[in-house]
């Protein structure tokens, strides 16, 4: 009997409900911490250095922290459980945010970079949390659980930057701190809140219920071995492709959109509204996406997500920089397409491996996904200068069509491989 099958059904259901509620409660402040940190990063770095290049580098350091943390986080979770892995990741996020507080007080640029790298670890932890709610979920409700957790991120993602750069910055100035220290004081507190909720509430640990934590846990495989393991299984390859393409298209087009709008003399408030609607598209519809994945299947929603990404990228790319309607629509659709790829891909990846392999392959997949997004984001400015925003969006849409073709081909292959029913 497998470890997964040996857990009592009633215990699993009760622990799953508790894990979902606790993780949602933890992710809301942790996402707010990440959002407020990122919103202030470039502004703080430019205030210290006077260099736009160094400011962009500081903000991009978040991706470095996320990439570096993905695999070690999964290894810690495989060895010690989800609870201790999440706590460790958010602790490093809190340490990074506090480093940025010191940077604002002391005008030290290296502390900004170090702090944002630490916050990036917190961001990777926010992503890893979606697998905690999938561990004990039944196969036919796994995507819904992931969707609910992604949806919970909406509140933190929307509120964090607004509160941090508004009343919290004002409050910091009122008590004698630099205004830009305020967002990082908030981030430190929010990461600590996420840690506390998880520490108190995530008992028992879902991986303990599955029996995969402890001395019998297998020796961690190397990242290269983990990625080869994913590549060897067609369903896992498709899951990784869905998450990777969604992340790359989303980050690349989103990062380049403000540059495109600025070239058309668009107001900063309008640019902010476009990005806000994009974030709403990413998170707000995720419970519906999760429900559709469980009802219609992962392959169907990955295909649909690729089509939505393509349409969104083409709408954005064919919008004149002086106009915004196509950008509003395009960026919102890209957010929805990203949600489809992330939720369906995460569920398909989890379903593709036995319990004892899941945690490590999840970490390896997140590493590839985050790296792809980082490459897209860091290269988007240069690609806009070289090709133009329209071509950048168009080629991003073509990448989405590659995902559509892969998902449709996998669905057809699965249908053809089914044994025919005898008449």
C-alpha positions in Angstrom: 0.0 0.0 0.0 1.3 3.5 -0.8 1.9 6.2 1.7 -0.9 8.3 0.0 -3.4 5.5 0.2 -2.6 4.6 3.8 -3.8 8.0 5.2 -7.4 7.7 6.6 -9.9 9.4 4.3 -11.6 11.4 7.0 -8.3 12.6 8.4 -7.1 13.7 4.9 -10.3 15.7 4.3 -10.1 17.5 7.7 -6.4 18.3 7.3 -7.0 19.4 3.7 -9.6 21.9 4.8 -7.4 23.2 7.5 -4.3 23.4 5.3 -6.3 25.3 2.6 -7.6 27.8 5.1 -4.3 28.3 6.9 -2.3 28.6 3.6 -4.8 31.2 2.2 -4.4 33.1 5.5 -0.6 33.0 5.2 -0.3 33.9 1.5 -2.4 37.1 1.8 0.1 38.9 4.0 3.1 37.3 2.3 1.9 38.5 -1.1 1.3 41.9 0.3 4.8 41.9 1.5 6.2 41.0 -1.9 4.1 43.5 -3.7 4.9 46.4 -1.4 8.7 45.5 -1.6 8.7 45.4 -5.4 6.7 48.6 -5.8 9.3 50.5 -3.8 12.5 48.8 -5.0 13.3 50.8 -8.1 12.3 54.1 -6.5 14.5 53.5 -3.4 17.5 52.3 -5.5 17.3 55.4 -7.8 16.9 57.7 -4.8 20.1 56.3 -3.3 22.2 56.1 -6.5 20.6 58.5 -9.0 20.9 55.8 -11.7 18.0 54.4 -13.5 20.1 51.4 -14.6 21.0 50.5 -11.0 17.4 51.0 -10.0 16.2 48.5 -12.6 18.9 46.1 -11.5 17.8 46.3 -7.9 14.2 45.6 -8.9 15.3 42.7 -11.1 17.2 41.1 -8.2 13.8 39.7 -7.0 13.9 37.2 -9.8 17.5 36.2 -8.8 16.3 35.4 -5.3 13.3 33.5 -6.6 15.4 31.4 -8.9 18.0 30.6 -6.3 15.4 29.6 -3.8 13.1 27.3 -5.8 15.1 24.1 -5.6 16.4 24.5 -2.0 12.9 25.2 -0.8 11.5 22.1 -2.4 14.3 20.0 -0.9 13.6 21.4 2.6 9.9 20.6 2.2 10.7 17.1 1.0 12.9 16.5 4.1 11.1 18.5 6.8 7.6 19.2 5.5 5.6 22.0 4.0 5.2 24.0 7.2 9.0 24.3 8.0 9.8 25.0 4.3 7.3 27.8 4.1 8.4 29.3 7.4 12.1 29.2 6.3 11.3 30.9 3.0 9.2 33.7 4.5 11.8 34.2 7.2 14.4 34.9 4.5 11.8 37.2 2.9 11.4 39.1 6.2 15.2 39.3 6.6 15.5 40.8 3.1 12.7 43.3 3.8 14.5 44.4 7.0 17.7 44.8 5.0 15.9 47.2 2.7 14.8 49.2 5.8 18.4 49.6 6.8 19.3 50.5 3.2 16.7 53.3 3.2 18.0 54.6 6.6 21.7 54.3 5.7 21.6 55.1 2.0 23.4 51.9 1.1 22.6 50.5 -2.3 24.2 47.0 -1.8 21.7 46.5 1.1 18.8 47.3 -1.4 20.0 44.6 -3.7 20.6 42.1 -0.9 17.2 42.9 0.5 15.3 42.4 -2.7 17.1 39.1 -3.3 15.7 38.0 0.1 12.3 39.3 -0.8 12.6 37.1 -4.0 13.0 34.1 -1.7 9.7 35.1 -0.2 8.1 35.3 -3.7 9.3 31.8 -4.5 7.8 30.7 -1.2 4.5 32.2 -2.2 4.5 30.2 -5.4 5.5 27.0 -3.6 2.6 27.4 -1.2 0.2 26.3 -4.0 1.5 22.8 -3.8 0.8 22.6 -0.1 -2.9 22.9 -0.8 -2.7 20.3 -3.6 -1.0 17.5 -1.5 -4.1 16.1 0.1 -6.7 17.3 -2.3 -8.6 14.6 -4.3 -7.5 14.4 -7.9 -10.9 15.8 -9.1 -10.6 18.8 -6.8 -6.9 19.5 -6.9 -7.0 22.4 -9.4 -9.8 24.0 -7.5 -7.7 24.1 -4.3 -4.8 25.6 -6.3 -7.2 28.1 -7.9 -8.5 29.2 -4.5 -5.0 29.8 -3.2 -4.0 31.8 -6.3 -7.2 33.8 -5.8 -6.3 34.6 -2.2 -3.1 36.3 -3.6 -5.4 38.9 -5.2 -5.9 40.7 -1.9 -2.3 41.0 -1.0 -1.2 41.8 -4.6 -3.7 44.6 -4.9 -3.5 46.1 -1.5 0.2 45.8 -0.7 1.6 48.4 -3.2 -1.2 50.9 -2.6 -0.9 50.8 1.2 2.9 50.7 1.2 3.4 53.7 -1.1 0.5 55.7 0.5 -0.3 55.7 4.2 2.6 53.5 5.3 5.2 55.8 3.6 3.5 58.8 5.1 3.5 57.2 8.5 7.2 56.4 8.2 7.9 60.1 7.4 5.8 61.2 10.3 7.8 59.2 12.9 11.1 60.3 11.5 12.0 57.4 9.2 12.7 57.8 5.5 9.4 57.5 3.6 10.7 54.6 1.5 11.6 52.7 4.7 7.9 52.4 5.4 7.1 49.9 2.6 9.8 47.6 3.9 8.7 47.9 7.5 5.3 46.8 6.3 6.9 43.9 4.3 8.8 42.7 7.2 5.7 42.6 9.4 3.6 40.9 6.7 6.2 38.1 6.1 6.4 37.6 9.9 2.5 37.4 9.9 2.6 34.7 7.2 5.2 32.7 9.2 3.2 32.9 12.4 -0.1 31.8 10.8 1.7 28.8 9.2 3.6 27.9 12.3 0.5 27.8 14.5 -2.0 26.5 12.0 -0.4 24.0 9.6 -0.5 21.1 12.0 -0.4 18.3 11.0 1.8 19.0 8.0 0.2 17.6 4.8 3.3 15.8 3.9 3.4 14.1 7.3 -0.2 12.9 6.6 1.1 11.4 3.4 4.0 9.8 5.2 6.7 11.3 3.0 8.5 13.3 5.7 11.2 11.8 7.9 14.2 9.4 7.9 12.8 7.4 5.0 12.7 10.3 2.6 14.8 9.7 -0.4 18.1 11.5 -1.0 17.6 14.7 -2.9 18.3 14.5 -6.6 20.4 17.1 -8.4 18.4 19.9 -10.3 19.6 18.5 -13.6 18.3 15.0 -12.6 14.9 16.5 -11.6 14.6 18.4 -14.9 15.4 15.2 -16.8 12.8 13.4 -14.8 10.2 15.9 -15.9 11.4 15.8 -19.5 11.1 12.0 -19.6 7.3 12.1 -19.0 5.0 13.6 -21.7 2.4 14.8 -19.3 5.0 16.5 -17.1 6.7 18.1 -20.1 3.3 19.6 -21.1 2.7 20.8 -17.5 6.1 22.5 -17.4 5.6 24.1 -20.9 2.3 25.5 -19.8 3.8 27.2 -16.7 6.9 28.3 -18.6 5.2 29.8 -21.6 2.5 31.5 -19.5 5.2 33.1 -17.2 7.4 34.2 -20.1 4.6 35.8 -22.1 3.1 37.4 -19.1 6.3 38.9 -17.7 7.7 39.9 -21.1 4.7 41.8 -22.3 3.8 43.3 -18.9 7.4 44.6 -18.4 7.4 46.2 -21.9 3.9 47.7 -21.8 4.8 50.8 -19.7 7.7 51.6 -22.1 5.2 51.3 -25.0 2.6 53.5 -23.3 5.2 56.1 -22.3 6.3 56.5 -25.9 2.7 57.5 -26.6 2.7 60.1 -23.8 0.2 58.2 -21.8 -0.5 59.4 -18.2 1.2 57.4 -15.4 -2.2 56.9 -13.8 -3.5 55.1 -16.9 -0.3 52.9 -17.1 -1.0 52.0 -13.4 -4.6 51.1 -14.2 -3.5 48.8 -17.1 -1.1 46.9 -14.9 -3.7 46.7 -12.1 -6.3 45.2 -14.5 -3.5 42.8 -15.6 -3.0 41.7 -12.0 -6.8 41.2 -11.6 -6.8 39.0 -14.7 -3.9 36.9 -13.2 -5.6 36.3 -9.8 -9.3 37.2 -9.6 -10.6 34.4 -12.0 -8.5 31.6 -10.6 -11.3 29.8 -8.7 -13.2 29.6 -11.9 -10.1 28.4 -13.8 -9.5 25.7 -11.1 -13.2 24.6 -11.4 -12.9 24.4 -15.2 -9.7 22.4 -15.0 -11.4 19.8 -12.7 -14.5 19.7 -14.9 -12.9 19.8 -18.4 -9.4 18.5 -17.9 -5.9 19.9 -17.8 -5.2 19.6 -21.5 -8.4 21.5 -22.5 -7.6 24.4 -20.2 -3.9 24.5 -21.2 -5.1 24.8 -24.8 -7.6 27.5 -23.9 -5.0 29.3 -21.9 -2.6 29.3 -24.8 -5.3 30.7 -27.1 -6.1 33.5 -24.6 -2.5 34.4 -24.3 -2.2 34.6 -28.1 -5.2 36.8 -28.4 -4.1 39.1 -25.5 -0.6 39.5 -26.9 -1.9 40.3 -30.4 -4.4 42.8 -29.0 -1.7 44.6 -27.0 0.8 44.5 -29.8 -1.5 46.0 -32.3 -2.6 48.9 -30.1 -1.1 52.3 -30.9 1.0 53.6 -28.0 -1.3 56.7 -27.7 -4.4 54.5 -27.1 -5.2 52.3 -24.2 -8.3 50.2 -24.9 -6.4 47.4 -26.6 -3.8 47.4 -23.9 -6.4 47.2 -21.2 -8.0 44.2 -22.9 -4.8 42.6 -24.0 -3.1 42.7 -20.6 -6.2 41.5 -18.8 -6.4 38.5 -21.2 -2.8 37.7 -20.8 -3.4 37.6 -17.0 -6.2 35.1 -17.5 -4.1 33.0 -19.9 -1.3 32.9 -17.3 -3.8 31.8 -14.7 -4.9 28.9 -16.9 -1.4 27.7 -17.6 -0.3 28.0 -13.9 -3.3 26.2 -12.4 -3.7 23.5 -15.0 0.0 23.0 -15.3 0.5 22.7 -11.5 -2.3 20.2 -11.3 -1.1 18.1 -14.2 2.5 18.1 -12.8 1.3 17.0 -9.4 -0.9 14.3 -10.9 2.0 13.0 -13.0 4.2 11.7 -10.2 3.9 9.5 -7.2 3.8 11.2 -3.8 7.5 10.8 -2.9 8.7 12.4 -6.2 6.3 15.3 -6.3 8.0 17.9 -4.0 11.3 17.8 -5.9 9.8 17.9 -9.4 7.6 20.8 -8.3 10.7 22.7 -7.2 12.5 22.0 -10.4 9.5 23.1 -12.5 9.2 26.3 -10.5 12.9 27.0 -11.1 12.5 26.7 -14.8 9.3 28.8 -14.8 10.8 31.6 -12.7 14.0 31.6 -14.8 12.0 31.9 -18.0 10.0 34.8 -16.6 13.2 36.5 -15.4 14.9 36.1 -18.8 11.7 37.6 -20.5 11.6 40.5 -18.1 15.2 41.4 -18.1 15.4 41.2 -21.9 12.1 43.0 -22.7 13.6 46.5 -22.8 16.4 45.5 -25.2 13.9 43.6 -27.4 11.6 46.6 -27.6 14.5 48.8 -28.7 15.6 46.1 -31.2 12.3 44.9 -32.6 9.6 47.2 -31.3 6.7 46.5 -29.0 4.4 45.1 -31.7 7.0 42.5 -32.8 7.8 41.6 -29.2 4.1 41.0 -28.4 3.6 39.1 -31.7 6.4 36.7 -31.1 5.2 36.2 -27.5 1.8 35.3 -29.1 3.5 32.8 -31.4 5.1 31.1 -28.3 1.6 30.8 -26.9 0.5 29.1 -30.1 3.3 26.6 -29.7 1.8 25.7 -26.3 -1.6 25.3 -28.0 -0.2 22.9 -30.6 1.6 20.9 -27.9 -1.5 20.6 -25.7 -3.8 19.7 -28.6 -1.2 17.1 -29.8 -1.0 15.6 -26.4 -4.8 15.5 -26.1 -5.1 13.7 -29.5 -2.4 11.3 -28.6 -4.1 10.4 -25.4 -7.4 9.8 -27.2 -5.8 7.6 -29.8 -4.0 5.6 -27.2 -7.2 4.7 -25.3 -8.3 1.1 -25.9 -11.4 0.9 -28.1 -14.6 -0.4 -26.5 -15.9 -3.6 -27.9 -19.3 -3.4 -29.6 
